[in-house]
Amino acid sequence: MPRQPTIFLSHGGGPCFWMEPPRRFGPNAYDGLRAYLSGVLASLPARPRAILIVSGHWEAALPTVSTSAAPSMLFDYYGFPEHTYRLSYPAPGDPALAARVQALLGNAGIATATDATRGFDHGVFVPMLIVDPDAQIPVVMLSLQQDLDPVRHLVIGAALAPLRDDNVLIIGSGNSFHNLSTFFDGQVAESEAFDRWLTDAATAPDAAVRNQRLAQWAGAPGARACHPREEHLIPLMVAAGAGGLDPGRRVFHDAIGNKLISGYAFG
């Protein structure tokens, strides 16, 4: 079985694919992201037997693994049209994979917890409804550690790398730009500067250099303007850490609401 890459992707804004974009974005604002997400499975060396997804919408004191065999829905967005609260993503969980995740992290000296009731938050079900609309691939969720330490999450990703050789796809679901207070201001300079820096860091030929740069992301040009709080960027650290020595590459790039959005794969 070929080794799976790891992926950091944008999950868009709320239930963006099932509603009209803001008028100032234009009617086709999310078409590029939808097209990318719909092609993710075809881009892989094989159809994954399961997906481990780290969402920017789940934080816990310890990295926490979802263990439900049939996760429910968690509508963790507010003020959207009523029909967006009737979306359903009935993918199965995978308790055996959840146990393997815990074991790999434990072997690396990383304390973990489990959650048997956690449902799919919109950092999971929004992209996955496009990636695997038939909901056939089992999905296990892993939380961020609430300290949001980039080095810690690079280490977490590195511990999970063996899953890639077991045909498990590791996805970090967040956004390369996440500042809701400035999303509509029409300014592009800080978004462009940070996107340029982030792409250079994520695609550095040497993985050690890549991870060192990513660990220091907060000092990058425009960093805090793009991420006043970094929960949507930290899933990238898990994906990069799990990428091991494999090179990074940008696999998605678009402007949404004048802000540059990029996605990356490792391997």
Protein Blocks (a to p, Z undefined) as FASTA:
>chain_A
ZZdddddddebjajlllcccdfklopklmmmmmmmmmmmmmmpmbdcfbdcdddfkbccf
bdcddfbfbdcdddfbehiafklmmgccfbdcdfklmmmmmmmmmmnopacdddfkbccd
fklmmmmmmmmmnomaccddddddfklpaklmmmmmmmmmmmmmnopacdddddfbdcfk
lmmnopaklmmmmmmmmmmmmmomblklmmmmmmmmmmpghklmmmmbfklmmmmmmmmm
mnmmaccddfbdcdeehiacddddeZZ
